[in-house]
Amino acid sequence: MTEWLAIFDEHGQKIGVKSRTEVHKEGDWHETFHCWFVEAAPEGNYLYFQQRSYQKKEFPGKFDITAAGHILADEDRLWGGLRELQEELGLMLTERDLAYLGYVKEEFQDRHLIDKEFCHIYGYQVQAPMLLAIGNEVQCVVKVDMGAFERLLQGKVDKVRALPVAPLPHLVMELGLDDFAPHEPHYFAHVIKELTRFIK
């Protein structure tokens, strides 16, 4: 089934609609939903990552945003995001559960695609153990100490511990920077800053 995406100029003004395949082939700006789960614990804050399915075309097996996806041309940004949360993690959340943390422009290019995104970022604070029903696009979900992850980004440590969230039982893993899907430095700077502010 063809997915249709709204396309934008570099200033965020809508200029048309194209298929997802065309958008990635021609490098059009489009909107995506990024939801980061964060947990406040006595020993520190945890950031939740999904491991992308090994069948994914882009970054198979890499650890990435808790839940994310493209916003379709005919759907509201937030409702599109709630759809992604249900599809990927099996969670039925509402707009009241999420906090909008702004957007980041991000570009990525390889031999398969030209990806130019307005990444609309949301935060969800985990309050209690969750029962996740992960979909076929996700291998597993883990949590990483946010301070340790920041030190990994800065090159101060080589590995971080990733604790299992779903499915359980699952082993604690040691992950290096190459195990995570790539994002531009300003993307993670924005995410960590806004999530730290969000959970206070």
Phi, psi and omega in degrees: 000134181285131174263128180255129183241142170288142177244154189225159168279178185293347179263003177090012177271128181293134183233000179161193180223137177218164174290154179302321179299315179295319181302315182283335178284321186261354175073043178276146173290137179211171185257141173229157178254125177236118178243122178255126174270137179225142182234128176268122180232159181305327182272354179147178181265142180246140176252133183265136178235142168264146169267123182293145179304147176289350178269355180293145180289318179258129174054050179300135177078357180277154177270136190210192181313143183308312175209137183203161176178173179281144175267122183286157186298331185258015181234152175293144183306311183289319180294325174297322178292319178297325175298316180297321179298321179290317182293318187273323187240354180071023182257132176260089179258168177239171180298334179291338182281343188248148175244130179280128186245021177091186180229159178228135172274130182220140180235142177213142179217136169217194185287345182267330188200163168242111188248114178237112189238141158268102184273108178272118191256132178235153176242145174227123181268119179287124183256335183207165177306135184254145172261101182264140173243085189289142182276182186284355176271356187236133176278312181196172175234134179229167174234145184230138175304126187295322177296320178294320179296321178297321178293326175297316178298326181277356181079016181275339174225158181264336184219155172230152178276133177247117183268141184290141173241311179200144351283158177247148358285153182208151184276149169293135182244155171251118186244137173258175184300327181290346178279350181257146175296142184286140171221156179291149182306321182292337177293306181293327177299317179294313183300310183294318179299312184288324178291322177299319178293321184297320188271358179281000000 
